[in-house]
């Protein structure tokens, strides 16, 4: 049983870690790789909005999946 709060906290610090915690391994790797790519692209500014989208989605998805698992 996954804790929604812990899943959000994990994804807050490392995008994809909350998905890993809830057992979504493929999605965890995908979100982490996207965050790294967009983080690197943020040096030329185009990556910043995409990184924010991946980061926020990662937290939202981790919370909703963990909430479904808890009930």
Secondary structure as a PSIPRED ss2 file (coil, helix, strand):
# PSIPRED VFORMAT (PSIPRED V4.0)

   1 X C   1.000  0.000  0.000
   2 X C   1.000  0.000  0.000
   3 X C   1.000  0.000  0.000
   4 X H   0.000  1.000  0.000
   5 X H   0.000  1.000  0.000
   6 X H   0.000  1.000  0.000
   7 X H   0.000  1.000  0.000
   8 X H   0.000  1.000  0.000
   9 X H   0.000  1.000  0.000
  10 X H   0.000  1.000  0.000
  11 X H   0.000  1.000  0.000
  12 X H   0.000  1.000  0.000
  13 X H   0.000  1.000  0.000
  14 X C   1.000  0.000  0.000
  15 X C   1.000  0.000  0.000
  16 X C   1.000  0.000  0.000
  17 X H   0.000  1.000  0.000
  18 X H   0.000  1.000  0.000
  19 X H   0.000  1.000  0.000
  20 X H   0.000  1.000  0.000
  21 X H   0.000  1.000  0.000
  22 X C   1.000  0.000  0.000
  23 X C   1.000  0.000  0.000
  24 X C   1.000  0.000  0.000
  25 X H   0.000  1.000  0.000
  26 X H   0.000  1.000  0.000
  27 X H   0.000  1.000  0.000
  28 X H   0.000  1.000  0.000
  29 X H   0.000  1.000  0.000
  30 X H   0.000  1.000  0.000
  31 X H   0.000  1.000  0.000
  32 X H   0.000  1.000  0.000
  33 X H   0.000  1.000  0.000
  34 X H   0.000  1.000  0.000
  35 X H   0.000  1.000  0.000
  36 X H   0.000  1.000  0.000
  37 X H   0.000  1.000  0.000
  38 X H   0.000  1.000  0.000
  39 X H   0.000  1.000  0.000
  40 X H   0.000  1.000  0.000
  41 X H   0.000  1.000  0.000
  42 X H   0.000  1.000  0.000
  43 X H   0.000  1.000  0.000
  44 X H   0.000  1.000  0.000
  45 X C   1.000  0.000  0.000
  46 X H   0.000  1.000  0.000
  47 X H   0.000  1.000  0.000
  48 X H   0.000  1.000  0.000
  49 X H   0.000  1.000  0.000
  50 X H   0.000  1.000  0.000
  51 X H   0.000  1.000  0.000
  52 X H   0.000  1.000  0.000
  53 X H   0.000  1.000  0.000
  54 X H   0.000  1.000  0.000
  55 X H   0.000  1.000  0.000
  56 X H   0.000  1.000  0.000
  57 X H   0.000  1.000  0.000
  58 X H   0.000  1.000  0.000
  59 X H   0.000  1.000  0.000
  60 X H   0.000  1.000  0.000
  61 X H   0.000  1.000  0.000
  62 X H   0.000  1.000  0.000
  63 X H   0.000  1.000  0.000
  64 X H   0.000  1.000  0.000
  65 X H   0.000  1.000  0.000
  66 X H   0.000  1.000  0.000
  67 X H   0.000  1.000  0.000
  68 X H   0.000  1.000  0.000
  69 X H   0.000  1.000  0.000
  70 X H   0.000  1.000  0.000
  71 X C   1.000  0.000  0.000
